[in-house]
Amino acid sequence: MSWPPPLLAIVISESAVVHIVIGQPLLVPGVLYRLWVLRMAIIGKVTGGKGEGKFFVSLKPYQQGFKEILGFVPFPGTLNVRLRDADVHKIDRMRNHADGIIDGFKMDGRDYFAIRLYKARIRDEEGALIFPHLQHHPLGIAEFVAKNDMRAKYRLKDDDEVEIEVPE
């Protein structure tokens, strides 16, 4: 799947014909097009967590679900982002329109709950915002998983501002 996944696109051909396309656009070979995909940016600051993300992301059933939905097993841990007040409401909408759900499971006599995923990107790193059924973070904290350690790859530290790109 290409990034960002087109949900609603405005396509203008070289003959200046405007097309509104929902879903994956069908383009005619040999025709020049300009394509805009509507996206939303969510701004926040990197913040520390309790280290619980590392434990949960490392569990085999969750790893299998991430691989199935995202195409990769994420780095063991999450990047926590404290959202601007103006962006907190955007997260609620995403929680209910997930790109995939990893089902809950039982392991070693303990219940693990479902996780909803919403594909997203920070910088050039594709990943997902995760929404555990049992949330440990306060409203306004987003958790992002990616293939790589985001803090190490981008030298991120607490209070660095990041932009989370999501399809609208």
N, C-alpha and C positions, 0 to 999 in steps of 0.2 A: 504494500500500500504506500502510495506517495504521501509526502507531507506537504501541507496539511490535508487531511482527508476532506474532499469537497462535500459540503452539505448544500450550500447555495452558492452559485457562481454567476458572475456577470461576464458574458463572453461577447467581445466585439470583433467581428471579422474585418478583413482589410477593406471590404466594401461598406464598412460602417454600419452593418446590420447588428443590432443589439439582440442578444438572446439571454434570457434568464434560464438557468439550468439548475435543476434540483437533482442531486445525485452525481454520478460520474459523468462528465460531459463527453459527448461523442463528437469528435472533431474530424473534419474532412481533410485527408492528406493533401498537401500542396497549397492549402489556404493558410494565410497568416492570421493568427488570433492573438488577442490580448486577453488574459484570464485573470480575474481577481476572485479570490476566495475570501469570504468574510470570516474574519478571525477576531478573537477577543484577547486582550492582554490583561493579565492580572498582575499587579505590582505588589511586592512585599519585601521584607528583609529576612535574611537568613537568621535562624535562631536555633539554639541548642535544644536537645531533647533529653529524654531519660535513658536512651540507649535501647529501648524496647523494640524499636523498628528492626534492629539488627537480629534480634532473636526471632521475631515473627517472619521476617523476609527469608530467613535461613531454613525455615521448616519445609521439608520436602513437598507436602501437598500444596503449599502456597507457591513454591518454586515451579511446580508442574503447571499450575494455573497461570502464573505469569508467562511462562514459556508458550503456553497455548494461545493466550490472548495477545501478548506483546511481541512474541517471537524471540524473546531472550529471557534469561534468568537475571534479575537485577542484582546489583551490588548489594551485599547484606547490610542494609541500613536505609534510612530515609533522609532526605533533605527536608528539614522543617522550615517553613516560610510563614512569618507573621504578616498577614495581609493588611493592606491599607483599609481603613474603615469603609471607604467607598467601594471596595471590591469584595467584602465579606459576603454580600448577598449573591454574588455570582457563583460562589462555591455551592450554595444550597441547591441551585438549579442543576448543577452538574451531578450532584449526589443522586438525583432522581432520574438522570438520563445517562447512565453509565454505558461505556463501550463494552463492558464485560463484567461478569461476576465470578469470583472464585468462591465456590461453595464452602461452607463450613464443614468441619470434620471432627472426629474424636481421635485422640492419640494419647497413649499412656494414661488413660482414665480421665482425661481433661477435654473439655469442649473448646473448640476453636471456631470462631464465627466467620461468616461470609465477609468478603471484601469486595467492594465495587471499585472498578477502575475507569478512569476517564483519561484517554490519551492526551498527552500534552508535551510541551517542549520547553526547556530552559536553555538559552543560548543555542548551540547546535546539537544538543543532546536530547534525543527522543526518549520519552519515558511515559509516565502516567501519574496522575494524581490518584491517591488511594483513599478510599473511604471505608474504614473498617466498620462493621455492624456495631461493634462495641467500641466507641470512641473514647480515647484517653486524653485527647487534647481539647483545650477550650475552643469555642467557636472563634474563628479568625486565624487558626493555625492550619496550614495546608501541608500535607505530606506528599513528597514527590519521590518516585523510584526511577532509577535509570540503570543502564548497563554498567556505568562507571561510577566511581566515587566522585561525586560532584564537587565536594570540598577540595579534594586533592587535584582533580583535573583543572579546575578553574581558580584554584587558590582562594576559595571562598572562606570567609570567616563571619562570625556573628555580626549582625548589623549591616552586612553588604546587601545592597539592593539588587533584586533579580526580577526579571519579567517572565512570567509563565504564559506561554502562548497556547491557546486552545481554540479548536474550531468552534465557530458560533452556530 
